[in-house]
Amino acid sequence: MQATRAGAADTRRWLALALLCLVQFMVVLDIAIVNVALPSIQVDLGFAQADLQWVISAYALVFGGFLLLGGRTADMVGRRRVFLIGVVVFTVASLMSGLAWSEPSLIGARAFQGLGAAIITPAALSILSTTFAEGKERNIALGAWGAVGGFGAVAGVLLGGVLTDALSWEWIFFVNVPVGIIGLVLAPFLLNESRDAQVSSFDVPGAVLVTGGLSSAVYAITQAGEKGWLSAQTLGVLGGALVLLAAFVVWELRHPEPLMRFGILQTRTVSGANVAGFIMGTALFSMFLMLTLYMQQVLGYSPMKTGVAYLAVAGTAIVWSAVAGQLVTRIGVKPVLVVGMAMLTAGLVYFTQVSVGGSYVSDLLPGFLIIGVGIGFSFVPISIAALAGVRPAEAGLASGLINTSQQIGGALGIAALSSIATSRTQDAVTGGSALPVALVDGFQSAFIAGAIIAALGVVAALTLIRRNELEAETVPELEHEVPAVEAA
């Protein structure tokens, strides 16, 4: 009888993982799925060229700004409860986005969608970390999570092209609705509830300061490409963000029940994972944007063809994520992460040779295959290292922290590399180059910068990730942590 119950509980845990990965796939998908559909959205809703970026930026702004708050709220209020709230917000926002009738309505819905994503992601990852014990089982679970992250990033571009061409741009949002409904129906049966019962009050000032600071930082970064990095507006907003974040640090150090306990960063591996996650986001997000623009603006690919072109990297990422999940258990996180960051660097170096008359087989496919390895071997070990030795009561905080690092890095990478590409293209046009040649010059410069950034990830993996911390026993669950209870 006991064996039967144990088997049922074990099956339920893996079904819970499948549900968490499905919902996370939906969230990651929406970071990239909009890119290919932007021209169609611009025509249908009459977007001004300067405002079109806000279809992406509104999502990234709220997503990056609220992640840390979402993660700690899950720890204190209840991880399953917060997860369900996030799914409701994201699903409703997706429906609103598909039904948008004007520029402001779509931007507002996308911001609302970003809020749902910021609630879902850290709650889901913290549920995963409290459901599976640190070690082999958690590594397998995080391997699946990493595969979803890597595959979702490229599948967004693939599905964005297919849905836009086959149906209409509205369906890139409508496709989320049935996934959200499935999540709402199954979560109460598959997910256990747990929370940190020690905290008796919510740190409202800390929440306001960190959310305002992170949101301001993302806003400044996303606007820097258009306004200029040294413009008064960019510097003013960045300065305000730094003041808010500095005030947050001072407040948290003095607060008896802080929103963020900075002691979590004393574990060098956790700090290293966040540095590596930041670098990976910086290099990877901007790379996909540059490649999409290269295929459409230089090679003349349609949205559908652009999406299908990413099948190579999407399929490769799935396979290598599974391999990475097995390898981290056998040889450790550090060597897998070093290889992953090295392959991301190699892929970006390969893309520096893209040409005006390039072909898919020679200019793109080899790089896609290399990047697929890099994605699988980076996402998985970073997710594991980010939770290494973290006590269960702070699982949501650690989850929010690593996702914040990746999102802030992605926003910075897109803004910085777009600025580099645009500036180099304008200089080439001024110098008399034809537009396709000038565009390629810009993309090549962006890929060079991306490769340098990715190479710093190799250095971070070698110097900051420590084997002894990863191999140490899990920090014992504290008395104030309410254990997972059976779902109602």
Residue, then its C-alpha position, 0 to 999 in steps of 0.5 A: m500500500q505504501a509503495t503504491r502511494a509513493g509511486a502515485a506521489d512520484t508520478r504526480r511530482w513529474l506531472a507537476l513538472a510537466l505543467l510548470c514547464l508548459v506554462q513557463f514555455m508560454v511565458v518565454l515564448d512571448i519574449a520573442i514571438v512578437n519580433v517577426a509579427l511587428p511589421s504586420i502589427q504596425v500596418d494593422l494598428g497604425f503604429a508610428q515607427a518610433d513607438l513600435q519597439w514598445v510592443i516588446s519593451a512594455y513587456a520587458l519593462v514590467f517583466g524585468g521590474f517586477l520579477l524580484l517582487g514576484g519571487r519574494t511574494a511567492d515565498m511569503v504568500g504561498r507559491r501555488r497561490v501566487f502562481l495561479i494569480g500569475v496565470v490568470v493575469f497572463t491569460v487575460a492579458s494575452l486575450m486583451s493583446g489579441l483583441a487590441w484595437s489601437e496602439p495604446s491598447l496593445i502596449g497596455a495589454r503587453a505591459f499587463q502580460g509582463l506583470g503576469a510573466a513576472i509573477i509566474t516565472p519565479a513562483a514556478l521555479s521556486i515550486l520546482s525547487t521545493t518539490f525536488a530535492e537538491g541533487k540528481e532529481r532536481n538536476i533532471a527537473l532543471g534540465a527540463w526547465g532549461a530545455v524549455g527556456g532555451f527552446g522557448a526563446v527560439a520557438g517564439v520566433l518560429l511560431g511567430g512567423v508561422l502564426t502570422d503568415a498562416l493566420s494573423w498576428e492576433w494569434i501569437f497572443f490567442v495561442n496562450v489562452p488555452v495553455g493558461i486555461i489548462g494551467l488553471v485547471l490542473a494546478p490545484f490538483l498537481l501543485n503543492e502549496s508551501r510558503d515561508a511562515q516566518v515573515s509576519s509583515f510585508d516589506v512595502p517600502g522595499a517592494v516599492l524601491v526595488t520595483g521602481g529602481l529595476s523598472s527605471a533601469v530597464y526603461a533607461i536601457t530600452q530608450a538608450g538606443e533611440k535617445g542616445w546613451l549620453s542623452a540627458q533623458t537616459l542619464g537622468v532615468l539611469g541616475g534615478a534608478l541607481v538612487l532607488l536601488a541604493a535606497f533599497v539596499v540601505w533599507e533592506l540592510r536595516h529592515p528586520e524582515p527584508l524583502m531581500r536578504f543579501g546574505i543569499l549572495q554570499t554563496r559565491t556560486v549563486s552570485g556567479a550564476n547571476v553574473a553568468g545569467f546576466i551575460m547570457g541574456t545580454a548576448l543571446f537576446s540581442m543575437f536573435l534580434m540581429l539574426t531576425l533582422y538580417m534574414q528579413q532585411v538582407l536575405g529577404y526572408s518572409p516571416m514564415k521562412t524566418g521562423v522555419a529557419y530557426l528550427a535548426v537551433a530550436g531542435t538542437a537546443i532541446v537535444w543538448s539541454a537533455v544531455a546537459g541535464q545528465l552531464v551536470t549530475r555526472i561531471g558537475v555544473k562548472p564544466v558544463l557551463v564553461v562549455g556552454m558559454a564557450m559555444l555561445t561565444a563560438g556561435l557569435v564569432y561565426f555570425t560575424q562573417v554573414s554576408v550580403g549574398g549569404s545562404y542559409v547553409s553557409d552563413l547561418l546553419p553552422g552557427f545555429l547548430i553551435i548556438g543550440v549546444g550553447i543554449g542547452f549547456s548554459f540554461v541548465p547549469i545556470s538554473i541549477a547553480a542559481l539555486a545551489g544551497v538556497r534554503p527552501a524559504e528563499a526559493g522564490l527570492a533566488s528564482g526571481l533574482i536569476n530571472t531578473s539578471q537574465q531579463i536586465g541583461g537581455a534588455l541591455g544587450i538589445a539596446a546596446l547591440s542595436s545601437i552599435a548596429t544602427s550607428r555602424t550602418q548609418d556611418a556606412v551609408t554616409g560613406g556611400s555604401a549600398l543599404p544591404v552592405a551597410l546593414v551587414d556591416g552593422f550586424q557584423s559589428a553587433f555580433i563582434a560585440g556580442a562575442i566579446i560579451a559572451a567570452l566574459g561568461v566563460v571567465a565568470a564560469l571559470t572564476l565564480i562557480r565553485r564545485n564545493e558549494l554545488e556538491a555540498e549538502t542542501v541547507p536544512e529546511l528551517e522550522h519556519e518553512v511551511p512544508a508542502v501540503e497536499a493540493a486541495 
